[in-house]
Amino acid sequence: MRTLESPGQPLEPAVREQMEPRFGYDFSQVRVHLGSQAERSAREVDADAYAVGRDLVFGAGRYAPDTSAGKHLIAHELTHVIQQSGTAGADRHPTLARYRSKGKDTIAFDAANETLTDPKKQPWVETITIHFDKAVVDDGHKAAAKAAGQLEPRMPTGTLTAKYSAKSSTVPADVVLPISGGSTMLGVGLTDRVKASKVTRLEGLGYMDSENVRLGNLIDPVAKSGKGARYSKSGAGSMNYAIFFKGIQAIHEGLLNTGSHACVHVGSQSSIRDINYHTRIGVTTVTVSYDSSVLADLCCHRKKTGNASWNTNPCNSTKCP
């Protein structure tokens, strides 16, 4: 690549100052390639930007460290710098890591999605383990429950651990995140217990659940019919980056002080986005478990609330007075 024959320029000190603590990596050797030759090279491979070894090549107008979208793109490419540095000795021609632009067939609002093309070289999540170890008040539904004459609702909180496959030559560290689960409020539902359930579907930024669509809360659909009718043009989805693991139950972006509708909320959009990008349908598995004391708290509270099916999953083995 003639583009890489030029010396490029180092990352700005402000960019390094922000990125190096985040990644725990020294980016002093990284070189950024801009200008007409770099833009032509990025265009030829249909990419906003790409990374080869320590070199980052950006398309026209894509290097924008002063914007949130620009920082996201830079961070993504720096991830590939780290990944490729670990395999450069074994591969004289590092994998070209694409960051593709939104195409006509891209339903998700997100401006660019990573395409996983080689699970032997690119990282992918093998298991997602969800464990609830605490029961707390569901603040997000408290007012609605009170208005409906119900007991103050409760919900579980805990930890999500995403573990990358060792079958790839690139194995990032485990991702550990705080989460919240379903709610005891009538009509909401607790998250089911499952063991090694394979991921069945993935959605992107702007995805809206069917109930919100029915209620008319999707005011800017991407399309009038088909999958686009479930996506918001502005990205204002209720289930951003959903990872479906059992029926309509999914892991997605959401408030940590609000119980989900039998799903799992992750508070950080960037974290759930990255896990979503590295999850493989039919391969990545999800396991959901609860501490027994947490289940007793939630299930018996659900019974007191008047839920006729209180003892269904995850409460099917819980005894309540």
Secondary structure, 3 states (H helix, E strand, C coil): CHHHHCCCEECCHHHHHHHHHHHCCCCCCCEEECCHHHHHHHHHCCCCEEEECCEEEECCCCCCCCCHHHHHHHHHHHHHHHHHHCCCCCCCCCCCEECEECCCCCCCCCCEECCCCCCCCCCCEEEEEEEEEEEEECHHHHHHHHHCCCCCCEEEEEEEEEEECCCCCCCCCCEEEEEECEECCCCCECCCCEEEEECCEECCCCECCHHHHHCCCCCCECCCCCHHHHEECCCCCCCCCCEEEECCEEEEECCCCCCECCCEEECCHHHHHHHHHCECCCCCEEEEEECHHHHHHHHHHHHHHCCCCCCCCCCCCCCCC
